Amino acid sequence: MDDPKNGTLVMMLAQALFAVGEYDEAAGATQQAMLLLPEEKWGVVIAKDSQLYTNTQDYLDQLKLLEKAVKEKPDEPALRLELGFQYGYSGQAVEAVRELDKLLELEAQDQLARRLRDLVAQKANKERRSLQDPLD
C-alpha cells in the first residue's frame, strides 16, 4: 500500500480481502483502519457497497461464506470481528451485536471490538424501536 496511514484506503483493502474470502486478513485490516479513522467513518466503505459490488448478490454470497466460516470456527475472534463489522455496517445491527458479544466472550479485553459493539448496539436499539413502533 502506498499510504498505510490512510484509513479509508486501509478499509478499502479490508473490504477487498473480505470480497476474496481472506477473512483473517480482512479482520486485521479492518482493525487497522478502525484505529486510523474516526468512529463515524468506520462504515464509509461498506456504505458504498453498490459501487464496490456490481451485483449485490456477490456481497451477500460472500457474507454467507463468512457466516459458514464462523460456524466452522466459532472460537476464532477475527472471524467474529469481521462478521460483526460486516453486519453492523450493512443494516444488520442486531446480528452484529450478537456476533460482537460472542467475540467479547472470547476476548474480553478487546477495546476496539467493545467500541464497535457499542456503536452498533445503538443502531440495534433504533432498529428494535422502529420495529415496535413503525410510525416512529
Backbone as CSV, one residue per row, in Angstrom:
resi,resn,N_x,N_y,N_z,CA_x,CA_y,CA_z,C_x,C_y,C_z
1,MET,0.834,-1.188,0.000,0.000,0.000,0.000,0.871,1.240,0.000
2,ASP,0.452,2.202,-0.783,1.217,3.441,-0.883,1.109,4.305,0.369
3,ASP,-0.022,4.251,1.050,-0.245,5.119,2.201,-0.895,4.328,3.337
4,PRO,-0.089,3.610,4.136,-0.655,2.775,5.201,-1.312,3.564,6.323
5,LYS,-1.197,4.883,6.328,-1.843,5.694,7.349,-3.164,6.283,6.853
6,ASN,-3.543,5.956,5.629,-4.808,6.403,5.067,-5.884,5.390,5.450
7,GLY,-6.685,5.741,6.451,-7.675,4.820,6.988,-8.700,4.364,5.963
8,THR,-9.139,5.260,5.099,-10.121,4.884,4.077,-9.524,3.866,3.116
9,LEU,-8.281,4.078,2.742,-7.603,3.140,1.845,-7.424,1.776,2.519
10,VAL,-7.070,1.784,3.791,-6.918,0.528,4.533,-8.278,-0.174,4.649
11,MET,-9.344,0.598,4.859,-10.678,-0.003,4.934,-11.074,-0.586,3.580
12,MET,-10.681,0.062,2.498,-10.956,-0.485,1.163,-10.197,-1.795,0.965
13,LEU,-8.967,-1.841,1.441,-8.196,-3.080,1.372,-8.892,-4.167,2.189
14,ALA,-9.366,-3.830,3.364,-10.071,-4.797,4.208,-11.291,-5.350,3.480
15,GLN,-12.027,-4.483,2.816,-13.218,-4.927,2.100,-12.832,-5.797,0.901
16,ALA,-11.740,-5.480,0.266,-11.263,-6.315,-0.846,-10.855,-7.695,-0.334
17,LEU,-10.197,-7.735,0.801,-9.825,-9.025,1.394,-11.063,-9.837,1.770
18,PHE,-12.069,-9.178,2.308,-13.337,-9.838,2.601,-13.946,-10.403,1.315
19,ALA,-13.913,-9.608,0.259,-14.539,-9.996,-1.005,-13.901,-11.237,-1.624
20,VAL,-12.635,-11.480,-1.312,-11.973,-12.669,-1.871,-11.864,-13.787,-0.839
21,GLY,-12.532,-13.619,0.306,-12.586,-14.689,1.291,-11.385,-14.795,2.207
22,GLU,-10.568,-13.780,2.288,-9.408,-13.755,3.191,-9.833,-13.074,4.488
23,TYR,-10.640,-13.791,5.279,-11.305,-13.172,6.420,-10.373,-12.772,7.552
24,ASP,-9.376,-13.592,7.861,-8.437,-13.217,8.924,-7.710,-11.931,8.555
25,GLU,-7.233,-11.872,7.316,-6.533,-10.676,6.849,-7.478,-9.482,6.788
26,ALA,-8.717,-9.737,6.374,-9.710,-8.664,6.323,-9.943,-8.093,7.722
27,ALA,-10.049,-8.977,8.711,-10.264,-8.522,10.089,-9.088,-7.683,10.575
28,GLY,-7.873,-8.111,10.261,-6.697,-7.338,10.662,-6.672,-5.965,10.017
29,ALA,-6.996,-5.917,8.724,-7.026,-4.628,8.023,-8.179,-3.769,8.547
30,THR,-9.302,-4.397,8.854,-10.443,-3.661,9.418,-10.050,-3.018,10.742
31,GLN,-9.387,-3.793,11.603,-8.944,-3.243,12.889,-7.980,-2.074,12.680
32,GLN,-7.046,-2.240,11.759,-6.084,-1.172,11.493,-6.801,0.088,11.003
33,ALA,-7.745,-0.084,10.096,-8.493,1.063,9.583,-9.301,1.724,10.688
34,MET,-9.887,0.913,11.573,-10.665,1.472,12.676,-9.788,2.322,13.588
35,LEU,-8.544,1.926,13.740,-7.623,2.719,14.556,-7.268,4.038,13.879
36,LEU,-7.274,4.045,12.554,-6.876,5.228,11.802,-8.023,6.203,11.556
37,LEU,-9.238,5.678,11.534,-10.395,6.501,11.198,-11.181,6.911,12.438
38,PRO,-11.846,8.057,12.370,-12.788,8.391,13.447,-13.976,7.426,13.366
39,GLU,-14.618,7.148,14.474,-15.705,6.169,14.532,-16.796,6.427,13.500
40,GLU,-17.116,7.684,13.259,-18.195,7.980,12.316,-17.841,7.626,10.870
41,LYS,-16.592,7.307,10.616,-16.154,6.930,9.262,-15.911,5.430,9.111
42,TRP,-16.122,4.646,10.160,-15.820,3.216,10.087,-16.602,2.507,8.984
43,GLY,-17.814,2.910,8.729,-18.640,2.241,7.727,-18.582,2.866,6.345
44,VAL,-17.623,3.757,6.135,-17.564,4.531,4.897,-17.481,3.650,3.645
45,VAL,-16.774,2.567,3.710,-16.599,1.729,2.525,-17.825,0.851,2.293
46,ILE,-18.327,0.225,3.335,-19.497,-0.650,3.177,-20.713,0.170,2.748
47,ALA,-20.791,1.412,3.176,-21.907,2.268,2.782,-21.947,2.467,1.273
48,LYS,-20.833,2.260,0.611,-20.761,2.416,-0.842,-20.714,1.064,-1.539
49,ASP,-21.343,0.064,-0.923,-21.259,-1.289,-1.473,-21.802,-1.392,-2.889
50,SER,-22.751,-0.527,-3.250,-23.281,-0.574,-4.613,-22.224,-0.160,-5.628
51,GLN,-21.245,0.618,-5.195,-20.138,0.985,-6.082,-19.058,-0.087,-6.094
52,LEU,-18.940,-0.837,-4.991,-17.915,-1.866,-4.892,-18.352,-3.176,-5.531
53,TYR,-19.631,-3.463,-5.439,-20.169,-4.718,-5.948,-21.166,-4.404,-7.061
54,THR,-20.839,-4.780,-8.284,-21.760,-4.538,-9.386,-23.018,-5.390,-9.234
55,ASN,-22.886,-6.502,-8.538,-24.020,-7.377,-8.271,-24.114,-7.534,-6.753
56,THR,-25.194,-7.038,-6.175,-25.372,-7.101,-4.725,-25.310,-8.539,-4.219
57,GLN,-25.720,-9.477,-5.040,-25.702,-10.878,-4.639,-24.281,-11.343,-4.334
58,ASP,-23.282,-10.756,-5.003,-21.886,-11.116,-4.722,-21.534,-10.829,-3.272
59,TYR,-21.973,-9.672,-2.772,-21.721,-9.324,-1.375,-22.447,-10.297,-0.453
60,LEU,-23.711,-10.561,-0.754,-24.498,-11.468,0.090,-23.912,-12.880,0.097
61,ASP,-23.422,-13.328,-1.055,-22.792,-14.645,-1.132,-21.537,-14.698,-0.271
62,GLN,-20.751,-13.633,-0.327,-19.527,-13.599,0.477,-19.863,-13.552,1.960
63,LEU,-20.901,-12.846,2.309,-21.346,-12.785,3.700,-21.774,-14.176,4.183
64,LYS,-22.464,-14.916,3.348,-22.867,-16.282,3.709,-21.649,-17.185,3.895
65,LEU,-20.621,-16.995,3.082,-19.397,-17.783,3.243,-18.697,-17.435,4.553
66,LEU,-18.729,-16.166,4.924,-18.156,-15.763,6.207,-18.960,-16.357,7.360
67,GLU,-20.273,-16.355,7.250,-21.110,-16.982,8.275,-20.763,-18.460,8.423
68,LYS,-20.552,-19.126,7.313,-20.170,-20.538,7.330,-18.821,-20.721,8.020
69,ALA,-17.872,-19.836,7.714,-16.547,-19.909,8.336,-16.654,-19.742,9.851
70,VAL,-17.532,-18.858,10.308,-17.731,-18.653,11.747,-18.328,-19.909,12.378
71,LYS,-19.249,-20.547,11.692,-19.834,-21.784,12.222,-18.780,-22.886,12.331
72,GLU,-17.864,-22.918,11.371,-16.810,-23.937,11.385,-15.758,-23.660,12.451
73,LYS,-15.519,-22.380,12.735,-14.528,-21.979,13.736,-15.149,-20.947,14.684
74,PRO,-16.060,-21.376,15.536,-16.789,-20.419,16.377,-15.932,-19.704,17.424
75,ASP,-14.762,-20.213,17.710,-13.896,-19.577,18.715,-12.798,-18.720,18.094
76,GLU,-12.948,-18.370,16.830,-11.950,-17.567,16.122,-12.358,-16.092,16.192
77,PRO,-11.686,-15.310,17.043,-12.080,-13.910,17.234,-12.061,-13.080,15.949
78,ALA,-11.092,-13.302,15.079,-11.005,-12.496,13.856,-12.242,-12.679,12.992
79,LEU,-12.727,-13.900,12.897,-13.919,-14.160,12.096,-15.142,-13.480,12.700
80,ARG,-15.259,-13.533,14.020,-16.380,-12.871,14.703,-16.324,-11.354,14.492
81,LEU,-15.117,-10.797,14.563,-14.977,-9.355,14.350,-15.415,-8.993,12.943
82,GLU,-14.919,-9.721,11.969,-15.249,-9.392,10.585,-16.744,-9.540,10.336
83,LEU,-17.351,-10.596,10.854,-18.786,-10.785,10.659,-19.577,-9.696,11.384
84,GLY,-19.185,-9.380,12.602,-19.857,-8.307,13.333,-19.736,-6.975,12.619
85,PHE,-18.564,-6.708,12.080,-18.349,-5.463,11.345,-19.225,-5.426,10.093
86,GLN,-19.185,-6.497,9.322,-19.986,-6.536,8.091,-21.473,-6.383,8.400
87,TYR,-21.946,-7.113,9.399,-23.349,-6.975,9.803,-23.644,-5.545,10.241
88,GLY,-22.782,-5.002,11.058,-23.029,-3.689,11.647,-23.174,-2.580,10.638
89,TYR,-22.444,-2.685,9.537,-22.486,-1.613,8.548,-23.235,-1.996,7.281
90,SER,-23.983,-3.101,7.349,-24.827,-3.465,6.211,-26.284,-3.581,6.636
91,GLY,-26.634,-2.888,7.714,-28.027,-2.828,8.122,-28.515,-3.983,8.973
92,GLN,-27.606,-4.748,9.564,-27.985,-5.882,10.399,-27.401,-5.709,11.803
93,ALA,-27.752,-4.601,12.415,-27.152,-4.237,13.700,-27.442,-5.245,14.804
94,VAL,-28.639,-5.800,14.835,-28.977,-6.765,15.886,-28.062,-7.981,15.776
95,GLU,-27.868,-8.471,14.548,-26.986,-9.615,14.324,-25.535,-9.260,14.652
96,ALA,-25.157,-8.025,14.348,-23.803,-7.566,14.648,-23.527,-7.609,16.140
97,VAL,-24.474,-7.119,16.936,-24.309,-7.123,18.392,-24.133,-8.552,18.886
98,ARG,-24.943,-9.461,18.363,-24.842,-10.872,18.763,-23.423,-11.404,18.497
99,GLU,-22.885,-11.146,17.324,-21.547,-11.629,16.990,-20.470,-10.957,17.833
100,LEU,-20.612,-9.668,18.036,-19.608,-8.939,18.807,-19.667,-9.312,20.288
101,ASP,-20.853,-9.625,20.793,-20.954,-10.115,22.168,-20.207,-11.442,22.310
102,LYS,-20.352,-12.311,21.311,-19.635,-13.591,21.346,-18.129,-13.365,21.251
103,LEU,-17.733,-12.409,20.433,-16.308,-12.068,20.344,-15.792,-11.603,21.700
104,LEU,-16.559,-10.766,22.378,-16.114,-10.238,23.667,-16.107,-11.309,24.757
105,GLU,-16.890,-12.363,24.580,-16.779,-13.508,25.493,-15.420,-14.187,25.307
106,LEU,-14.940,-14.203,24.077,-13.644,-14.818,23.764,-12.473,-13.906,24.122
107,GLU,-12.649,-12.623,23.875,-11.582,-11.625,24.046,-12.130,-10.434,24.833
108,ALA,-12.333,-10.605,26.106,-12.976,-9.581,26.932,-12.214,-8.257,26.964
109,GLN,-10.918,-8.294,26.722,-10.104,-7.078,26.803,-10.011,-6.312,25.487
110,ASP,-10.665,-6.778,24.440,-10.576,-6.149,23.120,-11.396,-4.858,23.113
111,GLN,-10.727,-3.747,23.367,-11.412,-2.458,23.486,-11.950,-1.951,22.152
112,LEU,-11.274,-2.258,21.066,-11.753,-1.842,19.752,-13.058,-2.569,19.415
113,ALA,-13.101,-3.859,19.694,-14.329,-4.630,19.476,-15.451,-4.105,20.369
114,ARG,-15.109,-3.714,21.592,-16.116,-3.175,22.503,-16.677,-1.851,21.967
115,ARG,-15.810,-1.001,21.437,-16.285,0.267,20.863,-17.203,0.005,19.674
116,LEU,-16.803,-0.949,18.817,-17.634,-1.302,17.671,-18.978,-1.842,18.142
117,ARG,-18.944,-2.707,19.142,-20.170,-3.292,19.678,-21.098,-2.212,20.213
118,ASP,-20.541,-1.248,20.933,-21.361,-0.180,21.496,-21.990,0.678,20.404
119,LEU,-21.230,0.943,19.340,-21.771,1.729,18.229,-22.916,1.009,17.541
120,VAL,-22.719,-0.254,17.234,-23.781,-0.977,16.529,-24.945,-1.291,17.472
121,ALA,-24.694,-1.363,18.765,-25.794,-1.564,19.721,-26.754,-0.383,19.677
122,GLN,-26.221,0.815,19.504,-27.084,1.990,19.359,-27.981,1.841,18.130
123,LYS,-27.400,1.362,17.018,-28.190,1.126,15.805,-29.227,0.037,16.052
124,ALA,-28.826,-1.028,16.738,-29.738,-2.145,17.019,-30.922,-1.667,17.849
125,ASN,-30.660,-0.816,18.819,-31.752,-0.286,19.651,-32.724,0.531,18.807
126,LYS,-32.190,1.309,17.854,-33.055,2.076,16.957,-33.872,1.133,16.078
127,GLU,-33.225,0.058,15.582,-33.944,-0.925,14.764,-35.076,-1.547,15.565
128,ARG,-34.782,-1.937,16.787,-35.809,-2.568,17.633,-36.973,-1.614,17.879
129,ARG,-36.640,-0.360,18.180,-37.702,0.627,18.435,-38.549,0.848,17.187
130,SER,-37.925,0.902,16.023,-38.691,1.133,14.801,-39.575,-0.067,14.459
131,LEU,-39.135,-1.270,14.832,-39.971,-2.458,14.614,-41.163,-2.474,15.558
132,GLN,-40.955,-1.971,16.761,-42.042,-1.931,17.745,-43.062,-0.858,17.406
133,ASP,-42.575,0.259,16.892,-43.449,1.370,16.550,-43.106,1.841,15.138
134,PRO,-43.682,1.223,14.115,-43.327,1.554,12.742,-43.659,2.984,12.338
135,LEU,-44.443,3.672,13.112,-44.764,5.062,12.798,-43.723,6.026,13.321
136,ASP,-42.745,5.538,14.041,-41.690,6.376,14.623,-40.780,6.924,13.548
